[in-house]
């Protein structure tokens, strides 16, 4: 009798352990069957491509991504991270992907990429009440360009290096646009920014809208923006499913961009 009771207790204990194990493991198995991608997006957003609404990512890049993931049966988990940290988190396996352009990556072939892309065009934005014609290189000579801290602008770098243009870094796009409110300087002044990004900010700010602003016809930078993924078997299988749900990838449409050929100050 004692052995029978002991055996019954052992069976009940094993049943309880099995139930506990199933409670923990079954959701994991379900998640694995569905597939989840953990994606990093900038913690301050990147309008209009990533716009944070109550801490939830929305925007021109996020909406089609969500729709494609829904059709592919893939769960998306978004993590808000500073841009520099997000690259570390991707490389260390803490996230599966992040917003990025292959053109801005030193080793793009080490990663997988989404077929979903938006095209970024960098232009000069300036007040057209200046006594300089900034649509032409000569009008920029000796001028000041407002730039984003940490960003590289290949078309302008030679002019910055030679002193033909002065670079003024700002921390955010809003800080850059606020320089348009400053009084006129003795030299030409413009800022360089993605066209769509600038238009999104300007649309919500009457004080900036009221200024006599122009966008350069010349494009000073162009790149496709999408999602950069870790290259491993699990993520690759999910990215392949995801990419099947996007429209055909558009052809490269960036124009050939040549650096400015301004005269260095010492040669004038």
N, C-alpha and C positions, 0 to 999 in steps of 0.2 A: 504494500500500500504506500509506504514511504517513497519507494522508487517511482511508483506511478505518479504521485503528486509532484515529485521533483521533476520528472520528465514533462509533466503538464506545464509546470512553471517555466521550464526552459523553452518549451514551444511558444508559450505566451510572450516570453521575453524576446525570442527570435522574431515573432510576428510583429511585435512593437518596433523592433529595430528595422525590420524590413519596411514597415509603414513609414517610419521616419526617413529612411533612405529614399524611398520613392517620393516622399514629399519634397525632399531637397533636389533630387536628381531629375525627376520628371519635367519640371519647368526648364531645366537646363537643356534636356534632350529636345524639348519642344522648340526652344530658342535656336538650338543648333540646326534643327530641321528647317525652320523658317529662314535662318541666317540673319545676322545682325552686323551692321557696319557702324563702328564708332568713329565719328568724324569731328575734327576740330575746325572751328570757325573763329575769326578774330573776336576777341572779347569786347572790342569797341565797334564791331560791325565794319562793313565796307560798302556803304550805300552807293548805288541802288542794288548791288549784287547780293549783299548780305545786310539785312536790316533787322535789328533786334526789336521785337515787340513783346513787352513784358518778359524779357529774357529768352524769348523763343525766336530762333532764326527764321526769317522770311526773306523775300527778295527775288530778283531776277534769276539768280543762280540756284536758289534753294527750292523755289516752287517746282520747276521741272524735275529737279532731283527727287523731290518727295513723290511726285506723280509716277516717275519711272520706277522708284523703289516699291511703291504700292502695287504696280502691275507685275513686278518681278517677284513679289512676295518676300521682300527684304525689309527688315526693321532698320530704321536709322536712329542712332543715338548721337546727339550733338553735344559737344563739350566746348565751352567758351575758354579760349586760351590766348595769351599774347602771341603775336606772330612768331617771334624768335623761339619761344618755348615750344610752340606747336611742332616745329621741325624736330626738335629733340624728342618730343613725345612720340612722333611717328617713327623715328629711327630706333627708339628703344622699345617699341612694341606696345606702348600704352594707348595709342589710338591707331586706327586702321588707315585713316586718310586725313587730308587737310586741303584747304583751298590754296591753290598755287598755279603758277604758269610754268610750263616746261622751259620757256625761254629765260626764266629767271633762276634756273636750277643748274648747278655746275655739272651734275651727272644725271640727266633726266632718264637715261636708259636703265638706271638702277631701280626705277619705280614703275608702277602701273599708272595709267592715266584714264580719266573719264573721257568718253566721246562727247559729253556735254561740255561746250565751251561758250564763253562770251568773249567778244573782242574788245580790247581796251585800246583806245587811241589817245595818246598824250598830245595836248595842244597848248599853246600859250594863251593865257587869258590876261587881258590888260585893259586899262582905261584908254579909250580912244580920244580923250581930250588932252593927251600928252602931245608935245610938239615934236613927236618922233613917229615915223611910220614903221611900226614893228612887224609889218608883214614882210619886210625886206631885211636882209641880214645887216645892211648898213645902218638901219635904224636901231639895231640892237647894240651896236658897237659901244663898249664901255658901260653897258647897262647892268642892271641888277635883276637877277632871276630868283624868285622865291621858290624854294624847293622843299621837299619832305625829307626830314632827317632820316638818314640811313638808306635813302633811295639812290639808285645810280641812273644817270641819264646819258647813254652813250653818245647821242647827237650833240650834247652840250659839254661833255667832259673835256675835250681838247680846249675849248674856249675858256672853261674854268681854270684849267691847268696853266694856260698862257697868260691869264689875267685879262683877257679880252672881255670876259663877263665875270661878274661877282656873284657868288652863290650865297644865298641867305636861307639857312635851314629853319623850318618850323616843325613843331611836334605833330600837328594834326592838319587835316584838310581845312578845318574851320579856321585855324590860326592863319593858314596861308591865304584864304579868301579875305580875312579881315584886313590884310595889308592893302586891299583895294580901297579901303575907307581912308587911308592915310593921305595927307596932302601931297601934292606933286613934288617929286624930287628933281634935282638938276640933271639927272641922267634917266634914261629909259628904265622902266620897271614893268616886269611881267611875272606871272607865276605859271608854272608848268603843272598840269593836272590832267587826269583822264576826263574826256569831254562829258561822258555820262555822269561821272561822279560830281563834277562841278555843276552841271545842270540840276542834279538832284538837290544839292545844297542851296543853290540860288532860288529854286522854286519856292522854298519855304521862308525866304528872308527878304522882305520888302525893301529894307535899307540897301541891300546889295543889288536888288533888281532895279532900283531907281538910278543906279550909276550908269554912265555911258560906257558899256563894256563891249569888247569884241573878242571873238575866238579866232585864233589864227587858222587860215586855210591850210597852212603847212602842218603836217603831222610830224611830231618830234619823237614819237615812240609808239610802238604797236606790239601787242602780244595777245595770245589766246589765254584766257583764264578758265580753269576748270578745277578738277580735284585730283590730287596726287595721292596714290595709294601704296602701301607697303607691298613689296613683291614676295608673296608666299602663297602656298597652294590654296589655303582657305580663302584668303582675300581675292586671289585671282579668279576662283570659281564664282564668287559673288559679283565681282566687277564685270565678268563676262556676261552674267545674267542681266546686270544693270545696263550695260552698254547696248544690249539688244533692244532695250525699250526707248532709247533716244532716237531722234531723227538722224538721217545720214549726216556724218561729220562734214561740216563745211570745209571747202578748200581754203588753203592759206590765202588770205586776202590782204596781208600787210604790204604796203608799198615799200619800195627800197628807200631806206632812210640814211642820208649821208650826214656826217658831222658838219657843223658850221665851220666856215673858213674865214674867221674874223682875223683882223690884223692885230698881233700882239702889241701892247702899249709901247714897248721900246722901239718898234719898227714904224710907228706913226710919224 
